Structures are given as structure tokens and as C-alpha cells.
């Protein structure tokens, strides 16, 4: 059976249900839907090892915010999106203590630049609180760092982040990275927030050392945006949507054959939206402002004034 690539727990749950037309509840996994600031939000909670094995994700909470309506530009669309991200983050992080925000990825490659670009919209306060504690006493200590990629720096992101944690001792790490989706409609339209940490490079199948609580010693919250889709996975979904099968009585169908052939000869081929530049800019700003809303006692207009 062809294995579809995705970093979204929501989609991993979908794939499990599709694998054998399963309609029963998956043991060890709980899913729920609601709306936050007008945007649909799906929570997938992996409760134990059986759920983790079934979905191929660590035990924890995975929250997916559907920002499809963001493109409609209805009144308050940006402020509501940022608050939705901030509210979900606030439920995951410690109530007190400093935060270290990590931008993972390569700012020279647009689909991988979501992390570095988001850092440009973060209110950095650690140095201000240290130098002028009276004036900035009401702010939460926040520092940011762009790790770069090991192919350029020669240093694993996990090594750098571990050293920073030991030095500045934050209460939480928030790591921002690009992800891969299995659905075209979710590319640059969703944000996943997870309390399980992150594997840098997972979006393009280039797994590096994990950033999680076990390895870092503090909670690591992952914020990810799917910006690419694996070409073989895209081919499989397109063929399935069209119902293109060689023989419905044959366990090996044309979808698997074509997709496996694409994986074998073109592994590493990724597809991204043609509007990727504008979409990455938009979502990096949403994430940055959402993190500010979560950490600081400020509303969106106040953040814009301070960042300007």
C-alpha cells in the first residue's frame, strides 16, 4: 500500500479512516471540532501508544486552525486569525516564565521561510526587561532565534536550541516550521499547533534531531504551516478523487502503481502553490501576531504600533 506523506495529525487520522473504509472509532485517539474567532478548529488528541502507532505521531494534542476564510478578507479577518492562534497557544504554554521563539527553515527558499519570516513580527522583550525593568515590567520575556539549516551552518538546529535553553532558561520554546500536507486545499490555509515538539525538515522528508520536551528539558510547542505537498501523494489523491482504478476487485489498483512509480523515480519532488510568496508573508504575520497575543497583554493595534 502506497504511504501518503503528511505532517498534519488531522490528515493522518483521515488516512487511517480511508485505509480500509474504517468507520469505527480509533482506539487511543479523540477528535473534536469547534470554532474560534469564526475559524474552524479541529483538535486531534492522541491518548496512548495505540493511537500513536496508528497515526504515526507522538502522544499529545494537535490543533488545526482552518484559515480558508482568511482569503475572503472579511472585516477583522487578520485580527481574528491572530487571536485564534494566540488563544490556542495560550492553552498550551506555562502561565509564567520567559519564551524562546525559534524560526526553523531556510529564508532563501520561500516555501521553507515561514519560520524566519514569522520572527520579524515577534515583540522581542528580553533585552528591554533586562535593561529597563521598570518601564517593561508588564511584558513577558521573549527572545527569538533563527537556526538556519545544517547544510549552511554545519550545526543541527537541536544543538543550537539546546545551548540557548541552557543559557537563557526559558519556560517554553515555540518552534515555527513549514510542513507538508496531503490535500491541496490545506496548503497555506491551515496552521497546526502541537504540544509534542517538532522534527525539523520533516515537511520535505529530511528528518533531523527532534526538538521536544524530552530532548530540550522544557515544553516545546510546534507551530507549523503546510506549504508543500509531496508529488506522489498529490498524484494518489487526484487519482482517487477521479475514481481511476484498473480493477476494483484487485487489491493493487492503478493509484498505488502510478504513485509508487512516481515515488521511486522522483522522490523528493514537492509541489507548492503559485501564490506561495504572498501566502507565506500573510501567514508568517498571523503567527507572529498570534504569538504576541499569547505572550503579551496587548491587542493587535498595539502590537502593530510597537512593531512599526
C-alpha positions as CSV (number, residue, x, y, z in Angstrom):
1,X,0.0,0.0,0.0
2,X,1.3,3.4,-1.0
3,X,2.1,5.6,2.0
4,X,0.9,9.2,1.7
5,X,3.1,11.8,3.3
6,X,1.7,14.4,5.7
7,X,2.8,16.2,8.8
8,X,-0.8,17.0,9.9
9,X,-2.3,14.8,12.6
10,X,-5.8,15.7,11.2
11,X,-4.8,14.2,7.8
12,X,-3.1,11.2,9.4
13,X,-6.4,10.5,11.1
14,X,-8.2,10.9,7.7
15,X,-5.8,8.4,6.1
16,X,-6.3,5.8,8.8
17,X,-10.1,6.0,8.3
18,X,-9.7,5.7,4.5
19,X,-7.2,2.8,4.6
20,X,-9.9,0.2,5.0
21,X,-13.1,2.3,4.8
22,X,-13.0,2.3,8.6
23,X,-16.0,3.9,10.3
24,X,-15.3,2.7,13.9
25,X,-13.7,5.0,16.4
26,X,-9.9,4.6,16.5
27,X,-8.7,3.4,19.9
28,X,-6.4,5.9,21.6
29,X,-7.4,8.9,19.5
30,X,-10.0,11.6,20.3
31,X,-11.2,14.2,17.8
32,X,-13.4,17.2,18.1
33,X,-14.4,20.3,16.2
34,X,-15.3,23.9,17.1
35,X,-14.9,27.5,16.1
36,X,-12.5,30.1,17.4
37,X,-12.9,33.7,16.3
38,X,-15.0,32.4,13.5
39,X,-12.4,30.0,12.1
40,X,-13.0,26.2,12.2
41,X,-10.7,24.4,14.6
42,X,-10.1,20.6,14.8
43,X,-8.4,19.0,17.8
44,X,-6.9,15.6,17.5
45,X,-5.7,14.2,20.8
46,X,-3.5,11.1,20.7
47,X,-4.0,9.5,24.1
48,X,-1.7,6.5,24.2
49,X,0.7,4.2,22.3
50,X,-2.0,2.5,20.2
51,X,-3.2,5.9,18.8
52,X,0.4,6.9,18.3
53,X,1.2,3.7,16.3
54,X,-2.0,4.1,14.2
55,X,-1.3,7.7,13.2
56,X,2.5,7.7,13.3
57,X,2.5,10.7,15.6
58,X,3.7,11.1,19.2
59,X,1.1,11.2,22.1
60,X,-0.2,14.7,22.5
61,X,-2.6,17.4,21.4
62,X,-2.7,18.6,17.7
63,X,-4.8,21.6,16.9
64,X,-5.5,22.6,13.3
65,X,-6.9,26.0,12.5
66,X,-8.6,26.2,9.1
67,X,-7.9,29.7,7.7
68,X,-9.6,29.1,4.3
69,X,-11.9,32.1,5.1
70,X,-8.8,34.3,5.6
71,X,-8.6,34.7,1.8
72,X,-12.1,36.3,1.7
73,X,-10.7,39.4,3.5
74,X,-13.9,39.9,5.5
75,X,-13.9,42.5,8.3
76,X,-11.5,41.7,11.0
77,X,-10.1,38.7,9.2
78,X,-6.5,39.3,10.2
79,X,-7.1,40.2,13.9
80,X,-9.4,37.2,14.3
81,X,-6.9,34.8,12.8
82,X,-4.1,36.2,15.0
83,X,-6.3,35.9,18.1
84,X,-7.3,32.3,17.2
85,X,-3.6,31.3,17.0
86,X,-2.9,33.2,20.3
87,X,-5.8,31.6,22.2
88,X,-4.8,28.1,21.2
89,X,-1.2,28.7,22.1
90,X,-2.2,30.2,25.4
91,X,-3.9,26.9,26.4
92,X,-0.7,25.0,25.8
93,X,2.1,27.1,27.4
94,X,3.0,27.8,31.0
95,X,1.3,30.9,32.5
96,X,4.6,32.5,33.6
97,X,8.2,32.5,32.6
98,X,10.1,33.6,29.5
99,X,9.6,32.3,26.0
100,X,12.1,31.4,23.3
101,X,10.7,31.5,19.8
102,X,12.6,29.5,17.2
103,X,12.3,30.1,13.4
104,X,13.2,26.9,11.6
105,X,13.8,26.7,7.9
106,X,15.6,28.5,5.1
107,X,14.7,32.1,4.4
108,X,16.2,31.8,0.9
109,X,13.6,29.2,-0.1
110,X,10.1,30.7,0.1
111,X,8.1,27.5,1.0
112,X,10.6,27.0,3.8
113,X,10.7,30.6,5.0
114,X,7.6,30.6,7.3
115,X,9.7,30.3,10.5
116,X,12.3,33.0,9.7
117,X,9.7,35.4,8.4
118,X,7.4,35.0,11.5
119,X,10.3,36.1,13.7
120,X,10.1,39.5,12.1
121,X,6.7,40.0,13.7
122,X,7.6,39.0,17.2
123,X,7.9,41.6,20.0
124,X,11.3,40.9,21.4
125,X,11.4,42.0,25.1
126,X,14.1,40.1,26.9
127,X,16.8,42.7,26.5
128,X,14.4,45.5,27.2
129,X,13.2,43.9,30.5
130,X,16.9,43.3,31.5
131,X,18.0,46.9,30.7
132,X,14.8,48.8,31.8
133,X,12.9,46.6,34.2
134,X,10.7,49.4,35.5
135,X,9.4,50.5,32.1
136,X,8.8,47.0,30.8
137,X,7.7,45.2,33.9
138,X,4.4,44.3,32.4
139,X,5.9,42.4,29.5
140,X,6.8,38.7,29.3
141,X,10.4,38.0,28.5
142,X,10.6,36.9,24.8
143,X,13.7,36.1,22.8
144,X,13.9,34.8,19.2
145,X,16.4,32.9,17.2
146,X,16.7,31.8,13.6
147,X,18.6,28.5,13.5
148,X,19.4,28.3,9.8
149,X,19.8,24.9,8.1
150,X,22.5,22.4,8.8
151,X,23.6,22.4,5.2
152,X,24.6,26.0,5.5
153,X,25.7,26.3,9.2
154,X,27.0,22.7,9.8
155,X,25.1,22.7,13.1
156,X,22.0,20.8,13.9
157,X,19.1,23.0,15.0
158,X,18.6,20.9,18.1
159,X,22.2,21.6,19.1
160,X,21.8,25.3,18.8
161,X,18.4,25.4,20.6
162,X,19.7,23.2,23.5
163,X,22.6,25.6,24.1
164,X,20.3,28.6,24.1
165,X,17.9,27.0,26.5
166,X,20.8,26.2,28.9
167,X,21.9,29.9,28.7
168,X,18.6,31.9,28.9
169,X,16.4,29.2,30.7
170,X,13.0,29.9,29.1
171,X,9.9,28.4,30.5
172,X,8.8,27.3,27.0
173,X,10.1,27.0,23.4
174,X,7.8,27.8,20.5
175,X,9.2,26.4,17.2
176,X,7.8,27.5,13.9
177,X,8.4,25.5,10.7
178,X,7.0,24.6,7.3
179,X,5.1,21.3,7.0
180,X,3.8,19.0,4.2
181,X,0.1,18.3,3.6
182,X,-1.7,15.6,1.6
183,X,-4.5,17.9,0.5
184,X,-4.1,20.8,-2.0
185,X,-6.9,22.8,-0.2
186,X,-4.9,22.8,3.1
187,X,-1.7,24.3,1.6
188,X,-1.2,27.7,3.2
189,X,-4.7,27.5,4.5
190,X,-4.1,25.8,7.8
191,X,-2.0,26.2,10.9
192,X,-1.2,23.3,13.2
193,X,-0.2,23.8,16.8
194,X,1.1,20.8,18.8
195,X,2.5,20.3,22.2
196,X,4.7,17.4,21.1
197,X,7.6,19.3,19.7
198,X,8.8,19.1,16.1
199,X,11.2,17.3,13.7
200,X,13.0,20.0,11.7
201,X,12.9,19.2,8.0
202,X,10.0,16.7,8.3
203,X,8.0,18.6,5.7
204,X,10.3,17.6,2.9
205,X,11.3,14.2,4.4
206,X,14.6,15.4,5.7
207,X,14.2,14.5,9.3
208,X,16.7,16.0,11.8
209,X,17.1,15.7,15.5
210,X,13.9,16.3,17.4
211,X,13.0,19.5,19.3
212,X,10.8,18.2,22.1
213,X,10.5,18.3,25.9
214,X,12.4,15.1,26.3
215,X,15.4,16.4,24.4
216,X,15.2,20.1,25.4
217,X,14.1,19.8,29.0
218,X,11.3,22.4,28.7
219,X,7.9,22.3,26.9
220,X,8.3,22.7,23.1
221,X,5.2,23.9,21.2
222,X,5.3,23.4,17.5
223,X,3.6,25.8,15.1
224,X,3.5,24.6,11.5
225,X,2.1,25.7,8.2
226,X,1.8,23.2,5.3
227,X,3.4,24.9,2.3
228,X,4.2,21.8,0.2
229,X,2.6,18.6,-0.9
230,X,4.6,15.5,-1.9
231,X,4.1,14.9,-5.7
232,X,3.4,11.2,-5.3
233,X,0.8,11.9,-2.6
234,X,-0.8,14.5,-4.8
235,X,-0.9,12.0,-7.6
236,X,-2.5,9.4,-5.4
237,X,-5.2,11.8,-4.2
238,X,-6.0,13.1,-7.6
239,X,-6.4,9.6,-9.0
240,X,-8.6,8.6,-6.1
241,X,-10.8,11.6,-6.5
242,X,-11.4,10.7,-10.1
243,X,-12.1,7.0,-9.1
244,X,-9.4,5.8,-11.6
245,X,-8.9,2.1,-10.8
246,X,-7.7,-0.7,-13.0
247,X,-9.9,-3.3,-11.3
248,X,-11.9,-2.7,-8.2
249,X,-11.6,-6.4,-7.3
250,X,-7.8,-6.2,-7.5
251,X,-6.1,-5.2,-4.2
252,X,-3.3,-3.4,-6.2
253,X,-5.0,-0.5,-8.1
254,X,-3.7,1.9,-10.6
255,X,-3.4,4.6,-7.9
256,X,-0.9,2.7,-6.0
257,X,1.0,1.6,-9.1
258,X,1.4,5.1,-10.5
259,X,2.1,6.8,-7.2
260,X,4.7,4.2,-6.2
261,X,6.4,4.7,-9.6
262,X,6.5,8.4,-9.0
263,X,7.9,7.9,-5.5
264,X,10.6,5.5,-6.9
265,X,11.8,7.7,-9.7
266,X,11.0,11.2,-8.5
267,X,11.3,11.0,-4.7
268,X,11.9,14.5,-3.3
269,X,9.6,16.2,-5.9
270,X,7.4,18.7,-3.9
271,X,4.6,20.9,-5.2
272,X,3.8,24.3,-3.8
273,X,1.1,27.0,-4.7
274,X,1.9,29.6,-7.3
275,X,0.9,32.3,-4.9
276,X,3.3,31.0,-2.3
277,X,5.2,34.3,-1.8
278,X,2.1,36.3,-0.7
279,X,0.6,33.4,1.3
280,X,3.8,32.8,3.3
281,X,4.1,36.5,4.1
282,X,0.5,36.6,5.3
283,X,0.7,33.5,7.5
284,X,4.0,34.4,9.0
285,X,2.5,37.7,10.1
286,X,-0.6,35.9,11.5
287,X,1.7,33.5,13.5
288,X,3.9,36.3,14.8
289,X,1.0,38.4,16.0
290,X,-0.7,35.3,17.4
291,X,2.4,34.6,19.5
292,X,2.5,38.2,20.7
293,X,-1.2,38.0,21.7
294,X,-0.4,34.8,23.6
295,X,2.6,36.2,25.4
296,X,1.9,39.9,25.9
297,X,-1.1,41.8,27.4
298,X,-1.6,43.6,24.1
299,X,-4.2,43.8,21.4
300,X,-3.5,43.7,17.6
301,X,-3.4,47.6,17.0
302,X,-0.9,48.0,20.0
303,X,1.4,45.3,18.5
304,X,1.3,47.0,15.1
305,X,2.3,50.3,16.6
306,X,5.2,48.8,18.6
307,X,6.5,46.7,15.7
308,X,6.4,49.7,13.4
